[in-house]
């Protein structure tokens, strides 16, 4: 996927885009940088939640509702290849400008099941790369070397604030069902405001999964006023006022 994209201002006046709700329009425009250079991306709501709006208080079910709205307004279309679901941004090129001296890269199969090929750029001297439908990352380091991490797990690892014990955490992640993963992706943005997390007491990701911390109550940080001359935070620290 591209690290950044420059959108055409015509997207603001598109009738189809403007028929979307405000939430769906936001999700739609934020999805575009996460597609490959042909406007394709993974099509399940959980992956889109994890990649596109991980820090927003939008549930996986709401993401699916917005995707359905985009489909009915013909700004995206769903398709399947070898049992995997993908999304294509309709008229993707209308809102994009691509450099003629750089080949466009495909990370997902197209609707016909084949990897799209850039016909606008001379790719004679560019080696062909076999692109698998599932993008995964191989682990690094003495303990992680040889481990194949899924895109879904990488999305979790990206948003979890404490990064230790990746390989052990991945082993636990693989045992979770889809409902538990949904709860995790919805919990982390909210738990960022939990008083313990704000104070720096964040469990290792392995323990977060093992102890099912997403089921724990979130206690939001708030100042506790003890006296006119001091403010006590939930982390038991005092900030003296200058009187």
GUMI-89500 format. One record per residue (C-alpha): x, y, z. Coordinates in steps of 0.25 Angstrom, whole numbers, plus 5000, padded with zeros to 4 digits. Layout:
    xx    yy    zz
     X     Y     Z
...
//
This chain:
    xx    yy    zz
  5000  5000  5000
  5004  5014  4998
  5010  5022  5010
  5003  5034  5005
  4993  5038  4994
  4989  5052  4988
  4974  5052  4986
  4968  5060  4975
  4958  5071  4980
  4947  5065  4971
  4945  5055  4982
  4938  5066  4990
  4928  5069  4979
  4925  5054  4976
  4910  5052  4977
  4912  5037  4981
  4922  5040  4992
  4913  5052  4997
  4901  5042  4998
  4909  5035  5009
  4907  5038  5024
  4918  5046  5030
  4924  5034  5037
  4924  5026  5025
  4930  5037  5016
  4941  5038  5027
  4944  5023  5026
  4943  5023  5011
  4954  5034  5009
  4963  5028  5020
  4962  5014  5013
  4968  5020  5000
  4983  5021  5005
  4982  5007  5010
  4979  5001  4997
  4989  4996  4987
  4992  5004  4974
  4980  4998  4967
  4970  5002  4978
  4969  4988  4984
  4969  4984  4999
  4965  4973  5009
  4950  4973  5010
  4946  4968  5024
  4941  4978  5034
  4951  4974  5045
  4963  4976  5036
  4958  4990  5032
  4955  4994  5046
  4969  4990  5050
  4976  4997  5039
  4968  5009  5036
  4961  5014  5049
  4969  5007  5060
  4968  5019  5069
  4954  5023  5066
  4942  5018  5075
  4935  5011  5063
  4931  4997  5065
  4934  4986  5055
  4919  4985  5053
  4918  5000  5049
  4930  4998  5040
  4922  4987  5033
  4909  4996  5032
  4918  5007  5026
  4923  4997  5016
  4909  4993  5012
  4905  5007  5010
  4917  5010  5001
  4913  4997  4993
  4899  5002  4991
  4904  5016  4987
  4914  5009  4977
  4927  5015  4982
  4933  5001  4985
  4930  4987  4981
  4933  4974  4988
  4939  4961  4981
  4945  4948  4985
  4957  4941  4981
  4960  4927  4986
  4950  4929  4997
  4956  4942  5002
  4948  4955  5001
  4954  4968  4995
  4949  4982  4992
  4951  4990  4980
  4950  5005  4980
  4941  5008  4968
  4947  5019  4959
  4959  5018  4967
  4967  5026  4957
  4958  5037  4956
  4963  5042  4970
  4977  5039  4968
  4989  5044  4960
  5001  5034  4957
  5015  5037  4953
  5018  5032  4939
  5032  5028  4943
  5028  5019  4954
  5021  5006  4953
  5008  5003  4960
  5009  4992  4970
  4998  4981  4973
  4997  4975  4987
  4984  4968  4984
  4978  4960  4973
  4968  4967  4964
  4953  4963  4961
  4958  4953  4951
  4967  4946  4961
  4980  4951  4955
  4990  4961  4960
  4988  4974  4952
  4999  4979  4943
  5002  4993  4941
  5001  4996  4926
  5004  5011  4927
  5019  5009  4931
  5030  5002  4924
  5034  4991  4933
  5043  4984  4924
  5055  4984  4934
  5047  4982  4946
  5047  4968  4952
  5034  4961  4954
  5030  4958  4968
  5020  4947  4973
  5010  4954  4982
  5002  4945  4991
  4987  4948  4994
  4991  4948  5009
  5001  4959  5012
  5010  4954  5024
  5023  4958  5031
  5034  4949  5035
  5039  4951  5049
  5053  4957  5052
  5063  4954  5063
  5068  4941  5069
  5054  4938  5075
  5045  4943  5064
  5053  4939  5052
  5045  4929  5043
  5032  4933  5049
  5021  4937  5039
  5012  4948  5045
  4999  4951  5039
  4994  4964  5035
  4983  4964  5045
  4993  4961  5056
  5002  4972  5051
  4991  4982  5052
  4989  4978  5067
  5004  4980  5069
  5004  4993  5063
  4993  4999  5072
  4997  4992  5085
  5005  5002  5093
  5015  4992  5099
  5024  4984  5090
  5030  4972  5097
  5030  4957  5095
  5024  4958  5080
  5026  4943  5077
  5019  4938  5090
  5008  4948  5088
  5006  4943  5074
  5004  4929  5079
  4993  4933  5088
  4987  4942  5077
  4985  4930  5068
  4977  4923  5078
  4967  4935  5078
  4953  4934  5071
  4948  4945  5062
  4939  4951  5073
  4950  4952  5083
  4959  4959  5073
  4947  4969  5070
  4947  4972  5085
  4962  4974  5086
  4962  4984  5074
  4950  4992  5080
  4956  4991  5094
  4970  4997  5092
  4966  5011  5087
  4957  5012  5099
  4967  5006  5109
  4977  5017  5105
  4970  5026  5115
  4969  5016  5126
  4976  5022  5139
  4986  5010  5140
  4990  5011  5125
  4991  5026  5126
  5000  5025  5138
  5009  5015  5130
  5004  5002  5137
  5002  4994  5124
  5002  4979  5123
  5011  4972  5114
  5003  4969  5101
  5004  4954  5104
  4998  4956  5118
  4987  4965  5112
  4983  4953  5104
  4985  4942  5114
  4977  4950  5125
  4966  4955  5115
  4968  4969  5120
  4959  4974  5109
  4948  4969  5118
  4953  4977  5130
  4946  4990  5134
  4952  5003  5129
  4954  5013  5140
  4956  5027  5133
  4966  5036  5138
  4961  5049  5146
  4968  5058  5155
  4964  5057  5170
  4963  5070  5178
  4968  5068  5192
  4971  5082  5196
  4971  5097  5190
  4986  5096  5189
  4988  5083  5182
  4982  5073  5171
  4983  5058  5173
  4983  5050  5160
  4979  5036  5160
  4994  5032  5159
  4996  5038  5173
  5004  5050  5169
  5002  5064  5174
  5003  5076  5165
  5005  5088  5174
  4998  5101  5170
  5005  5114  5170
  4997  5123  5178
//
